[in-house]
Amino acid sequence: MAITTNDGLTAALAQGTPNVWYKAAATAKAAGTYFSYARVAGLPALKTTADSNARITSTWEGFVGFTTATGSNTQYLGYVSIYAVLAGVYMLADRLWQSTWMLTSDESVSTVGSTYWARDCDNTTNGNCVSVWLEFETASTVAVATRTATISYTNSDGTTGRTGTLLQAVPATPVAGYCVPFVLAGSDKGVRSVETFTFSSALSTGGGGAAICKLVAQRILTVTPITLANTGADRNFYDIGTKIYDGTAIVPIALCSGTALGIIGGQIVRVQG
């Protein structure tokens, strides 16, 4: 079923399932960079378990999860509000999959995209609207501030051998939570699977240890700009109307306006019909 009338929407909102979330203050790398809140304390709680090559579901630590829809109902984001101490652009993403590894030298890794959950824009594993990001689990140092990376992937139409490049070069000292998406080739609309990942040169923590990075596959659900500090913004069903699917695991992401990120939070209301 789907919500097709105003009366249907009114009834669905009246029975909507609200999720309140908040995250503690954090430190980003710089203005104009992205930051993931997956490992920041708050509600949901800080993720403490070790990562592995895995499909992500609503039961994972660190993510706002949703229960399954009733019967044959379709679920939507009916209402989203976000408040923030600092101005910026705040996104909510459904994380489908991630692969974690230790980076100690120039690396090429293979991943299996068929482990995606069927939660792309079309509720399939084809990867329509699914983007791939590089995300740092720990703070790191690199030899120069122009570290780049590439992926080879199959796009959502099933075309193999496509190449994606980082939107921004990795800075010399990326912080934990620093993340950056890969720019896709041509008119590609999403990533079905990632075949290889290659860093241009080595990363380390500067003391002989290893930096922990991961590839992340996720679907951006909402984008909300907040133009004034200590304020908020909201979006209703008519602004978003994004379908969400069983097992959705939501993580906030910020496009930062500075390095000091204050507390953020908000409410997500799931409706179905």
C-alpha positions as CSV (number, residue, x, y, z in Angstrom):
1,M,0.0,0.0,0.0
2,A,1.0,3.7,-0.3
3,I,-0.1,7.0,1.1
4,T,-1.9,8.6,-1.8
5,T,-4.4,11.1,-0.3
6,N,-4.3,13.9,2.3
7,D,-6.7,11.9,4.5
8,G,-4.4,8.9,4.3
9,L,-1.4,11.1,5.3
10,T,-3.3,12.7,8.2
11,A,-4.3,9.2,9.5
12,A,-0.7,7.9,9.0
13,L,0.9,10.9,10.8
14,A,-1.6,10.5,13.7
15,Q,-0.2,7.0,14.2
16,G,3.4,7.8,13.3
17,T,6.3,6.3,15.3
18,P,8.6,9.0,16.6
19,N,12.3,8.5,17.3
20,V,14.2,11.2,19.2
21,W,18.0,11.3,18.8
22,Y,20.9,13.4,19.9
23,K,24.6,13.4,19.7
24,A,27.3,15.0,21.9
25,A,29.7,17.8,20.8
26,A,32.5,16.6,18.5
27,T,35.5,17.9,16.6
28,A,35.6,18.0,12.8
29,K,38.6,18.4,10.5
30,A,37.7,21.7,9.0
31,A,35.0,23.8,7.5
32,G,33.8,22.3,4.2
33,T,34.5,18.7,5.2
34,Y,32.0,16.0,6.1
35,F,31.7,14.4,9.6
36,S,29.9,11.1,10.5
37,Y,28.3,10.8,14.0
38,A,28.3,7.0,14.0
39,R,30.9,6.9,16.8
40,V,29.8,9.9,18.8
41,A,28.1,9.4,22.2
42,G,24.4,10.2,22.6
43,L,21.2,8.5,21.7
44,P,21.6,6.1,20.0
45,A,24.6,5.2,22.2
46,L,28.2,5.2,21.0
47,K,29.0,2.2,18.9
48,T,31.5,0.1,20.9
49,T,31.6,-3.2,19.0
50,A,34.3,-4.0,16.5
51,D,33.4,-3.5,12.8
52,S,33.5,-6.3,10.3
53,N,32.5,-6.7,6.7
54,A,28.8,-6.6,7.2
55,R,25.4,-5.5,6.1
56,I,24.1,-3.0,8.6
57,T,20.6,-3.3,10.1
58,S,18.5,-1.4,12.6
59,T,19.9,-3.4,15.5
60,W,23.5,-2.2,15.1
61,E,24.9,0.1,17.8
62,G,25.2,3.8,16.9
63,F,22.3,3.9,14.4
64,V,18.7,5.1,14.7
65,G,16.8,1.9,13.9
66,F,13.2,1.3,12.7
67,T,11.0,-1.7,13.1
68,T,9.5,-3.5,10.2
69,A,6.3,-2.2,8.5
70,T,3.0,-3.8,9.3
71,G,1.7,-6.2,6.7
72,S,2.1,-4.9,3.2
73,N,2.4,-1.3,4.3
74,T,5.0,1.1,2.8
75,Q,7.1,3.2,5.3
76,Y,8.0,6.8,4.8
77,L,9.8,9.6,6.6
78,G,6.8,11.6,7.6
79,Y,8.6,14.3,9.6
80,V,12.2,15.2,10.4
81,S,13.5,17.9,12.7
82,I,17.1,18.8,13.4
83,Y,18.6,21.3,15.9
84,A,22.2,22.3,16.1
85,V,24.5,24.5,18.1
86,L,26.4,25.4,15.0
87,A,25.1,26.3,11.5
88,G,25.8,23.8,8.8
89,V,24.2,21.3,6.5
90,Y,23.0,18.1,8.2
91,M,22.1,14.9,6.5
92,L,20.4,11.6,7.6
93,A,21.7,8.5,5.8
94,D,20.6,4.9,5.8
95,R,23.8,2.8,6.1
96,L,23.5,-0.4,4.2
97,W,27.0,-1.9,4.4
98,Q,30.5,-1.2,5.5
99,S,33.9,-2.9,5.2
100,T,36.6,-2.2,7.8
101,W,40.3,-2.8,7.5
102,M,43.7,-1.6,8.9
103,L,45.6,0.7,6.5
104,T,49.3,0.3,7.0
105,S,50.6,0.6,3.4
106,D,49.4,1.2,-0.1
107,E,46.3,-1.0,-0.2
108,S,43.9,-2.6,-2.7
109,V,41.0,-4.4,-1.2
110,S,38.2,-6.4,-2.7
111,T,34.6,-6.1,-1.4
112,V,31.4,-8.0,-2.2
113,G,28.6,-5.6,-3.1
114,S,26.0,-8.4,-3.1
115,T,26.0,-8.1,0.7
116,Y,23.9,-4.9,0.4
117,W,20.5,-5.0,1.9
118,A,17.6,-4.4,-0.5
119,R,17.3,-0.7,0.7
120,D,18.2,1.4,-2.4
121,C,15.6,3.9,-3.7
122,D,13.8,1.1,-5.4
123,N,13.9,-1.3,-2.4
124,T,16.3,-3.6,-4.4
125,T,20.0,-4.5,-4.2
126,N,20.8,-2.8,-7.5
127,G,22.2,0.3,-5.7
128,N,20.1,3.1,-7.2
129,C,20.8,6.2,-5.1
130,V,23.5,4.4,-3.1
131,S,26.8,6.3,-2.6
132,V,30.1,5.0,-1.4
133,W,32.1,6.9,1.2
134,L,35.6,6.7,2.8
135,E,35.2,7.1,6.6
136,F,37.9,7.2,9.3
137,E,37.4,5.2,12.4
138,T,40.4,6.7,14.2
139,A,42.5,9.9,13.8
140,S,45.4,9.4,11.4
141,T,48.4,11.1,9.8
142,V,49.6,11.0,6.3
143,A,52.8,12.0,4.6
144,V,51.2,14.7,2.5
145,A,47.8,16.4,2.4
146,T,46.8,15.2,-1.0
147,R,46.2,11.5,-0.3
148,T,43.7,10.2,-2.9
149,A,41.8,7.0,-3.4
150,T,39.9,5.3,-6.2
151,I,37.3,2.5,-6.4
152,S,36.3,0.3,-9.3
153,Y,32.6,-0.6,-9.1
154,T,29.5,-1.8,-10.8
155,N,26.9,0.8,-11.2
156,S,23.2,0.5,-10.5
157,D,22.5,-0.4,-14.1
158,G,24.8,-3.4,-13.9
159,T,27.7,-1.8,-15.9
160,T,31.1,-3.1,-14.6
161,G,34.5,-1.5,-14.6
162,R,33.4,2.0,-13.5
163,T,35.9,4.2,-11.6
164,G,35.1,6.5,-8.7
165,T,37.4,9.2,-7.2
166,L,37.2,11.0,-3.9
167,L,35.4,14.3,-3.8
168,Q,38.2,15.8,-1.7
169,A,41.7,14.7,-1.1
170,V,42.3,13.2,2.4
171,P,43.9,15.9,4.6
172,A,47.2,15.4,6.4
173,T,45.6,14.7,9.8
174,P,42.0,13.4,9.3
175,V,40.1,13.1,12.6
176,A,38.0,10.2,13.7
177,G,34.6,10.7,12.0
178,Y,36.1,12.4,8.9
179,C,34.4,11.1,5.8
180,V,34.2,11.9,2.1
181,P,32.1,10.5,-0.7
182,F,33.4,9.1,-4.0
183,V,32.4,10.9,-7.2
184,L,30.9,8.5,-9.6
185,A,31.6,8.2,-13.3
186,G,29.5,9.8,-16.0
187,S,25.8,9.8,-15.3
188,D,25.9,6.9,-12.9
189,K,23.1,7.0,-10.3
190,G,24.4,4.6,-7.7
191,V,26.7,1.8,-6.8
192,R,25.7,-1.8,-6.9
193,S,29.0,-3.3,-5.8
194,V,32.6,-2.3,-5.2
195,E,35.2,-4.5,-6.7
196,T,38.5,-2.8,-5.6
197,F,39.7,0.0,-3.5
198,T,43.2,1.6,-3.9
199,F,44.9,4.3,-1.8
200,S,47.5,6.4,-3.6
201,S,50.0,5.9,-0.7
202,A,50.3,4.8,2.8
203,L,48.4,6.0,5.9
204,S,49.6,5.6,9.5
205,T,48.9,7.0,12.9
206,G,52.4,8.5,12.9
207,G,53.7,6.2,15.6
208,G,54.1,3.0,13.8
209,G,50.5,2.0,14.3
210,A,47.7,1.7,11.7
211,A,44.9,3.9,10.8
212,I,41.4,2.4,10.6
213,C,39.4,3.3,7.6
214,K,36.3,1.8,6.1
215,L,34.3,1.9,2.9
216,V,30.6,2.8,3.6
217,A,27.6,2.3,1.3
218,Q,24.7,4.4,2.3
219,R,21.6,6.2,0.9
220,I,21.1,9.8,1.8
221,L,17.5,10.2,3.0
222,T,17.3,14.0,3.9
223,V,19.4,17.1,3.6
224,T,18.6,19.9,6.1
225,P,20.5,23.3,6.1
226,I,20.6,25.2,9.4
227,T,21.7,28.8,8.7
228,L,21.8,30.2,12.3
229,A,23.6,28.8,15.3
230,N,21.4,27.4,18.2
231,T,18.4,27.0,16.0
232,G,16.8,24.1,14.1
233,A,14.9,23.2,11.0
234,D,12.2,20.7,10.0
235,R,10.9,19.0,7.0
236,N,7.5,17.4,6.6
237,F,6.1,14.6,4.4
238,Y,5.6,17.0,1.5
239,D,9.2,18.1,1.7
240,I,10.7,14.6,1.8
241,G,8.2,11.7,1.4
242,T,11.3,9.4,1.3
243,K,10.5,5.7,1.4
244,I,12.3,3.7,4.0
245,Y,12.6,0.0,4.3
246,D,12.7,-2.7,6.9
247,G,16.0,-2.6,8.8
248,T,16.8,1.0,8.1
249,A,19.8,2.2,10.1
250,I,20.1,6.0,10.2
251,V,23.3,7.9,11.0
252,P,23.6,11.8,11.0
253,I,26.3,13.4,8.8
254,A,27.3,17.0,8.9
255,L,28.8,19.2,6.2
256,C,30.7,21.3,8.6
257,S,30.9,25.1,8.9
258,G,33.9,24.9,11.3
259,T,36.0,22.5,13.4
260,A,34.0,22.6,16.7
261,L,30.8,20.8,16.3
262,G,28.3,21.4,19.1
263,I,25.5,19.1,20.1
264,I,22.9,18.2,17.6
265,G,19.7,16.2,17.8
266,G,16.2,16.0,16.5
267,Q,13.2,13.8,15.9
268,I,12.3,11.4,13.1
269,V,8.7,10.3,12.6
270,R,8.1,7.2,10.6
271,V,4.7,6.7,9.0
272,Q,3.2,3.8,7.1
273,G,0.2,3.2,4.9
